[in-house]
Amino acid sequence: MEKSENLLNQWLQQVRRIAWRLQYREKKKWKHEGLLHEEVVGKDPFSAIISDLHVEQLLQQLPAQPEYIIRKVVIEGRTEQEVANQLNMSRQGVSKCKRKYLRIIAANMNLSM
């Protein structure tokens, strides 16, 4: 009886470790690939529409591949690895492209305001 309790406790401990590792990995991935969220302040429903149109206009100014990467990773919430697999690129290449063009979008947003 004691032996089966020990086995059960060991099994539970291993399951907890696995669950913790999975949770940690997802948190780390979320931090690394986190989505950009824009909160619209106020109750004006047109603000959200104008904001969406502005984002769409900024995305259309980008080359096709960076636009696709930003749309999939940032807006749709896909992982960099998923997009990298679709484009036959490395995850690092997707990450580098995403960062570069997000900086360009941010600079264009500052110029247009």
C-alpha positions as CSV (number, residue, x, y, z in Angstrom):
1,M,0.0,0.0,0.0
2,E,2.8,2.4,0.9
3,K,4.6,1.6,-2.3
4,S,1.6,2.4,-4.4
5,E,1.2,5.7,-2.5
6,N,4.9,6.5,-3.2
7,L,4.4,5.7,-6.9
8,L,1.3,7.9,-7.0
9,N,3.1,10.8,-5.3
10,Q,6.1,10.5,-7.7
11,W,3.7,10.4,-10.7
12,L,1.9,13.5,-9.4
13,Q,5.1,15.3,-8.9
14,Q,6.2,14.5,-12.4
15,V,2.9,15.7,-13.8
16,R,3.2,19.0,-11.9
17,R,6.7,19.5,-13.2
18,I,5.6,18.9,-16.8
19,A,2.6,21.2,-16.3
20,W,4.9,23.9,-14.8
21,R,7.4,23.6,-17.7
22,L,4.6,23.9,-20.3
23,Q,3.2,26.9,-18.6
24,Y,6.6,28.5,-18.3
25,R,7.3,27.8,-22.0
26,E,4.0,29.4,-23.0
27,K,4.6,32.5,-20.8
28,K,8.1,32.9,-22.3
29,K,6.8,32.5,-25.8
30,W,4.0,35.1,-25.1
31,K,6.6,37.6,-23.8
32,H,8.8,37.0,-26.8
33,E,6.1,37.1,-29.4
34,G,3.5,39.1,-27.5
35,L,0.7,40.7,-29.3
36,L,0.4,44.4,-29.6
37,H,-2.9,45.6,-28.2
38,E,-4.3,49.0,-28.8
39,E,-7.0,50.2,-26.5
40,V,-9.3,52.8,-27.8
41,V,-10.0,55.4,-25.2
42,G,-13.5,56.8,-25.0
43,K,-16.9,55.6,-26.1
44,D,-16.7,56.8,-29.7
45,P,-17.3,53.8,-31.9
46,F,-15.7,55.6,-34.9
47,S,-12.4,55.8,-33.1
48,A,-11.9,52.1,-33.4
49,I,-12.8,52.1,-37.1
50,I,-10.5,55.0,-37.8
51,S,-7.7,53.3,-35.9
52,D,-8.2,50.0,-37.9
53,L,-8.2,51.9,-41.1
54,H,-4.9,53.7,-40.1
55,V,-3.3,50.4,-39.2
56,E,-4.5,48.9,-42.5
57,Q,-3.1,51.8,-44.4
58,L,0.3,51.5,-42.7
59,L,0.4,47.8,-43.4
60,Q,-0.3,48.3,-47.1
61,Q,2.8,50.5,-47.4
62,L,5.0,47.5,-46.5
63,P,6.5,44.9,-48.9
64,A,4.4,41.7,-49.2
65,Q,6.5,39.4,-46.9
66,P,6.8,41.8,-43.9
67,E,3.1,42.7,-44.2
68,Y,2.3,39.0,-44.1
69,I,4.5,38.4,-41.1
70,I,3.2,41.3,-39.1
71,R,-0.4,40.5,-40.0
72,K,0.0,36.8,-38.9
73,V,2.2,37.3,-35.8
74,V,1.0,40.6,-34.4
75,I,-2.6,40.9,-35.5
76,E,-3.7,37.3,-35.7
77,G,-1.6,36.0,-32.9
78,R,0.2,33.2,-34.6
79,T,3.6,32.2,-33.4
80,E,6.8,33.2,-35.2
81,Q,7.6,29.5,-35.7
82,E,4.3,28.8,-37.4
83,V,4.8,31.7,-39.8
84,A,8.5,30.7,-40.3
85,N,7.3,27.2,-41.3
86,Q,4.8,28.7,-43.8
87,L,7.4,30.9,-45.4
88,N,10.3,28.4,-45.2
89,M,12.3,30.7,-43.1
90,S,13.9,30.5,-39.7
91,R,12.1,31.8,-36.6
92,Q,14.9,34.2,-36.1
93,G,14.4,35.6,-39.6
94,V,10.7,36.1,-39.0
95,S,11.5,37.8,-35.6
96,K,14.1,40.1,-37.2
97,C,11.8,41.1,-40.0
98,K,8.9,41.7,-37.6
99,R,11.0,43.9,-35.3
100,K,12.5,45.9,-38.3
101,Y,9.1,46.7,-39.9
102,L,7.4,47.4,-36.6
103,R,10.0,50.1,-36.0
104,I,9.3,51.4,-39.5
105,I,5.5,51.4,-38.8
106,A,6.1,53.2,-35.5
107,A,8.2,55.8,-37.2
108,N,5.5,56.3,-39.9
109,M,2.9,56.6,-37.2
110,N,4.9,59.4,-35.4
111,L,5.3,61.2,-38.7
112,S,1.6,61.0,-39.6
113,M,0.4,62.4,-36.2
